[in-house]
Amino acid sequence: MAIAFSCIAGAPSAQAAACSDPLSAIAALPGSVSATLDFNSLRRFYGGSGGVCVWSAADAATLIKALTAVGEQGLDPRDFHLAELKGSDAIRDARARDLLLTDAALRYARDMRNGRLELESIESDIDFPRPVTDPVAGLRDAFATHSLAAWLASLPPSQPEYARLVVAYARYADMAAKGGWAMLDAPAKAVKSGEASPLVPTLRRRLAAEGDLDAADASATGSRLDGALVAALKRFQDRHGLSADGVVGRKTLEALNVAAADRAAQIAVNLERWRMLSGAISPTRVEVNAAAATAKLIVGGAPVLEMRAVVGKKKTPTPILRSVISSIVVNPPWVVPSSIMRKEILPALTREPDYLEKNDMYWRDNQIVQAPGERNSLGRIKFELSSSFDVYLHDTPARRLFARDDRARSHGCVRLEKPLALAEHLLGNDTGWPRERIEGVIADGKTQRIPLTDEVPIVIVYWTSFVDEDGTVEFRDDIYGRDERLLDALRQHRFAQSGEPAAAAKSCGA
């Protein structure tokens, strides 16, 4: 039974008064349930409600409907007291039920708006200021304005990227529940287009499972890698960030042999990361995806420029950050970070006394500086932003790296495939800076800093799974181990919430 109380703001009704002081019902709850309650938030909430019950039967049904669907977004319905709120095991005490409904609503709001954990507790290289949200105030307002359903619907991330991932998660979770797909045996050597191999029949079924190969082509016979099968393999390779060469080599085989359940978990962890960060991701931004080594300019939620990037190596990962691009430097000098100077340049000087001269470098105030020019490690354009890690985006003379699948090659900063095009877009509001003028400054060779009239938001994120606008589901390797760390932390959090024992589970250069 739920006691009706239609509005927090007014005086309690006689019905509500019959269900007063829900906080005192904690003793009526099983210990495994009461141990998971957020007492501080509950005290704040009921302190503002006059200490009476607030949930009508209709509002409770609205909340339970939303909570029942959390599994579609990679969350565990058990975290929201659903067993105690519905079904044969439901708690009937009105005060205890009201308390659980409130706690579940506040937890749902926190999880959707901020994620289940503080990302800073898992990662040390994060500088991503996010807006502060207050679920207690939100729930109070939802009751006061009779807008609970609208409030609940507003809580998940609003970005279309998140919505597309939700659809992908449902698909992969379903495939995993149905047994997933077959694993391929490793061939004696790479299988190339036109060659016969005993793994081909299994490969057909494997590629059909995710839709890379049409069902009609999946029923073909024979053991030769050719025709539609090669085209399907190339599609698979492309959406996994591999060279689309149509060859079953080591990296392709490894990607093929990732289980459906693991792919579903990979999507779920990216949904969690979106919930953690989405409140600070604006519709217009420069977005670098370090996991995919790509960058794009997004305007009003739509990408207008996309390119490859080179990001930090495993030992010098590109951090997760949010900032603004405030200026563009044309023909930038490179002040070599002390770590690179100590580990790389000074040893090189020992081997080659003329190393500095050969690389257009010189000493200045106990620092090594590389002069602007063709050999400068920052290339011809640098995009300045502020962060605690002193990272930035820049051009590079090492253009060959953009052709590689593995582009985790830098000391942490982000090298851009199309820096001039990005500079042209960002300076679009400055009518005095058309492309021709930027090229003229480059040709002149002198360093010039161009402040942006309107600072542009930038986020460096880590999406190992994402869905293109056409519905193509993409996966990338967890090059920095961030997925693994977040998944492990979420497991520990889940065990802590349930009371079950836990299972074992900086400055950059070019």
Disulfide bonds with the S-S distance in Angstrom:
Cys19-Cys53 1.78
Cys413-Cys508 1.60
